[in-house]
Amino acid sequence: MSTIMQKIKEIEDEMAKTQKNKATSHHLGLLKAKLAKLRRDLLAPPTKGAGGGAGEGFDVTKSGDSRVGLVGFPSVGKSTLLNKLTGTFSEVASYEFTTLTCIPGVITYRGAKIQLLDLPGIIEGAKDGKGRGRQVISTARTCNCILIVLDAIKPITHKRLIEKELEGFGIRLNKEPPNLTFRKKDKGGINLTSTVTCTHLDLDTVKAICGEYRMHNADITLRYDATADDLIDVIEGSRIYMPCIYAVNKIDQITLEELEILDKLPHYCPISAHLEWNLDGLLDKIWEYLDLTRIYTKPKAMNPDYDDPVILSSKKRTVEDFCVRIHKDMLKQFKYALVWGSSAKHKPQRVGKEHELEDEDVVQIVKKI
């Protein structure tokens, strides 16, 4: 393990002293590929025997419709925030590292059950296995949204450090997956085509990166000005892209001018967990970033059930997804569905399994006789 960390340190040092220009892009691309492979080996080494993988997270049963992970340095107020939002007790104290394991809590908001995880404070170097960083970030990877809790009176460099730790573990915050195609083949070498002008990648750099992964035959198509990091992410294939909110806590300890600046920054939500300031605003933002869809059920000849909606992801919200969410055998009896709401052209509209539902639609399933 120490050898891998030593190699990581050597590569990071070499990258730091290498000037970034067109002449060194090939060399830097190769170093980045080596670094990505070493981090993968360090954080998720092959499991041998009954010891289990070192990249495993905390054993927390997933419950509810969505999961939000509270990530941050020690003593920024994660436990207080969890206590205020969910009523779950997570120990609060003025010293660092109060929370030593993962504390789950559930809040019901707009009909959805959202599980919040208070993760132990991470430290710099977590991505390289320091502290309990591996467990913290492995559990963070299972979330649908990350809530980075920051202390308003501490330097904003904390934000960058946490982002660096999460990035090192393959979590990409508020980013879309790279718009490039990588297809392996049996022969023909490396072919690079692009629909735009490339300023970061050329054929030699691409060949160097692919060579590090022992891939010598592939077709790569770029649809935007991709970087070496983007190509490595696609080759690695284990990256997770998720929304992230920066909850800036303890705003009662800063000036109004500082608060106004924070309020204008993208993805930021100023709060005071202790005084319960703007917790409603934070919940609204969590709901927006989770991008959930509420579907109300309507039994035949009865009124819709508006108290207990079926919660779907915005990416999987067809009538088929709705049926599977209720019961896996429902599709076997499915004949058609009647839909009321914004996705229906008329009220009700008779639709099939492929129909895409919108938030707060009402659905009645008609079964085969």
N, C-alpha and C positions, 0 to 999 in steps of 0.2 A: 504493500500500500504506500509506504513512504517513498518507494522508487517512483511510482506513478506521480505522486505529488511533486517530487523533485523534478521530474520531466516536465510537468505542467509549469512549474516555476521557471525553468530554463527557457521554455518556449515563450512564456509571457514576457520575460526579460528581453529576449531577442526581438520580439514584436515591438516592445516599447522603444528600443533603440534604433529600429529600422525606420528610415524616413519613408513616408507614404508618397509615392509618385508612380508614374506609369512604368518606370524601369523596375520597381520593386514589387509591383502588384502580383506578379507570378510567384515570387518568393513568399509574400505575405499570405497569398491564397493557400499555398502548400502548408504553411505553419498553422493557419486556421483549421485546416482539415485534420492535421495531426492533433491539434488541441481538442477538437470536437471528439475524436476517437478516444483520446485519453480520458476525457471527462466522462464519456459513456462507460468506459471500463471501470473508472473509479466509483461512479455513483450507482451503477447497476451491474456489478460483476457477476459472472456465471455462478449459479447456485450449485454447491457441491454438498452432498450428504444431507443431513437434516438441519443444518445450520440456518437455512433460509437466506434470502438475498439481502445484501446490505442496503439496497435501495428501497426497501419496504418502508411504508409510512406507519402511522399510528393505526391501530385496529379499531376504527370507528365505523359502526354500522351506518350505512347510508339510509337516510329516511327523508320523508317529505318529497316535494316535487322538484326541488332544486337545492344546490349546496353552495354556500358562500364561505370562503376561507378568510379569516382575519389574520393578516401577516404584518409583522412590524418588529422593530427593535424592542428590547425589554423596557418596561415601564412607560409605554406611550399611551396606555389606557385601553388596551384591547379587552381586558377582563371586565372593566367598568362598563364598557360599551355593550358587551354580551349580557351582563347582568341587567342593564337598563332596558335593552331591547327584548329579551326573552324571559327574564325572571329566573334564569338558570344561575346557580351560584358558582362563580369562578373566583378563587381567592384573589383579593386585591390588597396590595401593600405598597409602601413607598420605596421598597428596595427592588433591585432587578431580579429577574428570573423567578417571579412568584409562581407562574404557571409552568409546571414541568412536564405536563402531558397535554393531550388534546381534549378540550372541554367542548362537548356539543350542546347546542340549544336550538329550539325550534320556535319560529314566530309564524303566526298566521296573518297573511297580508293580502287583501283583495281576494280572499278565497283560496290562496295558495299557501301551502306549508313550506316554508323556507328554512333549511337547516343552516345554522351558523356555527362555524368551528373556530374556537379560540385556540390558535396554535401557539406553542411556546415561542418566546422572542428569539428571532434568528440573530446570528452574529456575522460579522464580516468573515468570509471564508467558508460560509455554510455550503456553497456549491462544491467545495473541495473536501467536504466531509467533516468540517470543524463543528464542535458542539453537537447539537442534535439536528443540525441543518439538513442532513439527508432525509430524516424522518419528516421534518417539517415540510420540506419542499415536495417530497413524494406525496404527502397528503394533499398539499396545495394543488397538485396536478389532477386530483380527482374532483376538484370543484368546478362549478359552472361560471363562477365569477370570483375574482380576487379583490378583497378590500384591504388595501395597504393603509394601515393606521400610522399617521405621522404626528409628531409632537410639534405644535405651532411655535414653540419657543426654542426648538433645536434647529441646527442648520439644515437647509434643504438638501444638503449633500446626502443625508440619510435616505432620501428618495432614490437618488442615483445608485447608492450602494445596494439597496434592496432590489432594485431593478436588475442590477448586475448579477446578484445571487440567483434570482429567478431565471434570468436569461441563461445563466450557466447551466441550469438544470433543464433547459429545453422548453421553458414557458415563455411564450411571446405575448406581451401585454398590448391590448388595443391595436393589434395588427391583423391584417388579412394574410392567409397563406400565400406564398410567392406564386405569381402568375407565370409559371414556366412549366414546361413539360420535360420530364426525364424518362426516356424509355430505353431499357437495356436490350441488347440484341446479341446474336451469336458471332457476327463478323462485320467487317466494314469500317472498323475504327470509330473514332469520336467525330460526330458531325454536329456542328453548331450553326443554327440558323436563328435570325432575329428579325422581328418586325419593326424594331426601333433602333436608333443609334446607341451603341453600347459604349459606355465610358469606364465601366468597372471590370468587365470580363472580356477577355480575348481567348482565342482557341488554345494558346499555350497554357494560360492559367487554368482553363477548364480541363485540359488534358492532365495537368499536374494534380489537380484536386481529384479527378477520377482515378488517376494512377495510384494515389494514396489509398483509395478504397479498392484497389485491384480491379477496377472496371476499365476495360480497354476498348469496349464496343458499346456505343450508345448514341441515340439521337436526342439532342437537346434543343428545345425551341424556347426562345425568350420573347415575351410579349411586353416587356417593359425593361427599363435600365437596371437589371438585376445586379446584385453584388455577389462576391465570393461567399459571404455568409448565407445569402438566400439559396445558392446552389447546394451548399453543405447541408442546410436544413432539409431540403427536398431529398437529398441522397440518404441522410440519416433516417428520415421518415418517422421520427418519434416526437416531433415537436407538437406542442399543444398551443393553440391560439385561443385566448380567452379575454373577455372584457375585464377591465380593472378600474376601480374607483379609488381615489386618494382621499381618505377621510382625515382631514387635518384637525386633530383634537386639541383641546385646551385653548380655544380661541378667546376665552375670557381673560387670558393673560397677555394678549397682544393689543395693539392700538387699532382704532377704527380704520385708519389709512392702510395698515397692513392687511386687515381683513378684506377691504375692498379689492386689493390686489389679488389675494388668494381666490376670491369669489369669481374673478374673471378668467382664471386658468382652466384649460380644458381638463375634464375628468376629475376635477377637484370638488370636494364638498366640505366646507368648514363646519365643525361641530364642537360642542362641549358635552362630553358624555356625562361628566359629574353633575353639571347643571341642567342637563337634558335639553340643550339648545340645538335646534335644527335637526333633531332626530327624525322628525316627519319628512324633512327634505332629503335626508339620507335614505330613508326607506323608499321614497319616490324614485330616487336615482338607482337604487338597487333593482327595483322593479323594471325600470327602463332598460338597464344594462342586461338583465336576465332575459328580457324580450320574450316573456311567456304569453301564451294564448289561453284564455279561459273559455271553455265550451260548456254550455248548460244542457243538461239532459231533459228530454220531455217524454215521459211514458205516454202511451196511447190513451187518449180521452182524458188526460190530466194536465194540470198546469206545469210549466217548466220548474225545475228545482234550482232556484237561484242561490241557495245557501251552500251548496257543495259542488262547485264546478269541476269538470275534468280539466286538468292542466296539461297543456302540450307545449313542446318547444316550438319556437317560430320556424325552425327548419324542418320539423316533422309534424305537420298539422293537417294532413289529409283525413278524410273520413275513415280510411283504413287505419291510420295511426290512432284515431279516436277509439275505434273498436278494439284494437289491441290493448290500449290503455285500460279499458274497462275489463275485458276478459279475452284471453287468447283464442277461445273457442267461438267467440261471437261472429267471426268472419265466415265460419262454416255455415251459419244460418242466415247470413246477410243476403237480403234481396235488393233493397235500395234504402236511401235515407231521405228524410224530409228536413230541409234546412230553412230556418228563419234568421235573418241578420244581414250584415253588410256584404257577405260573400254570395248571397242569394240574389238572383236577377228579379225574382218575384217571390211573394210570401204565401205559402212555402214553395221552395223549389225542390223538385225530385232530382236527386243526384246519385252518382255511383261512388265507388270506393276511392277513386282518384281525385275527387273534388277537394280543393283547398279551402279550409275554414279560416275565418277571421275572428279576432278577439270578440268575445261575448255573443257569438252565434248560438242559436238554440238548435239542437239536433234530436230528431226522433228516428230510431232505427226500425225499419220494417223487416221482419224475418220471413223466411220461406215457410210455407205452410207444411 
